[in-house]
Amino acid sequence: MKKISWFNGQYLADDFVTLSTTNHSWLRGDGLFETLRTDGDRIYFLNRHLARAQKSADAIFLSLPYSSNLDAICQEVVKKTALEGSGKLRLTFFANGDFLITHEEYRKTDLPISLGVFPDRKPAGFLLNSVKSLSYGYSAAALRWSVQSGYEDSLLINESDQVIESGMANVALDLDGAIVFPDLSSGGLPGVVREVALEWFPKIVVRSVDLDELGHIQGMALLSSLREFQQVGSLQGKSLPISEKLMALAGEFRNRAQAAPDS
């Protein structure tokens, strides 16, 4: 698999970075990250991802390194990699000023995914809920629980038994005859694909979704920059219908994104 790494202005010959054992930004996971999809030399929604990174940095009192030319640096790295197909571009901003970019091949799957409901309850008002933080321990724990329980991902619920998101993505529901996105006030991350979909498709309903409503859904999908829209095939071991509405929305989103990758 082809991969390139860029660290603090230098391209790396391998995947190894020399770190100090006293570097607290790395040891504590103090920083931010963004993951973007690429296609050839095109980067999807780069400006939106950089805007979210800046907003997240402001929320946790962090200064982004290379903030004056992030766009140009990302474009250069992607062009230098010269992937033939889809790619995954990861930007990692550390609080001490270190900045790491990796770009590698990515193979998207359209196969439905299985979800379990994570038994813990995540507080809706936690500061890092709205930040793409390196402190990803909660989601990592949820994903480990998923694997141990026979699922591929977890559905996260807040202390009021409202749906938040999955361990790795926002969610969309086919519910009550409409496409519904859980309100971010429930504790979800402001995902870029979610943001774009709301702008492009104003009929999407945004509201809080109670856990007990999941017994009435006609389908569910995960939304993220890499997955775009991935249908959920089962929840807690119970099969879910494949939603024609979500399939149609996913197709239209993909077509529009390909025509205007940084709109």
Secondary structure, DSSP 8 states (H G I E B T S, - for coil): --EEEEETTEE-SSS-----TT-HHHHTT-EEEEEEEEETTEETTHHHHHHHHHHHHHHTT---TTTTSHHHHHHHHHHHH--SSEEEEEEEEETTS-EEEEEEE-----S-EEEEEEEEEE-TT-GGGGS-BS--HHHHHHHHHHHHHT-SEEEEEETTSBEEEESSSEEEEEETTEEEEE-GGGS----HHHHHHHHH-TT-EEE--BGGGGGG-S-EEEEETTTEEEEEEEETTEE----HHHHHHHHHHHHHHHH-TT-
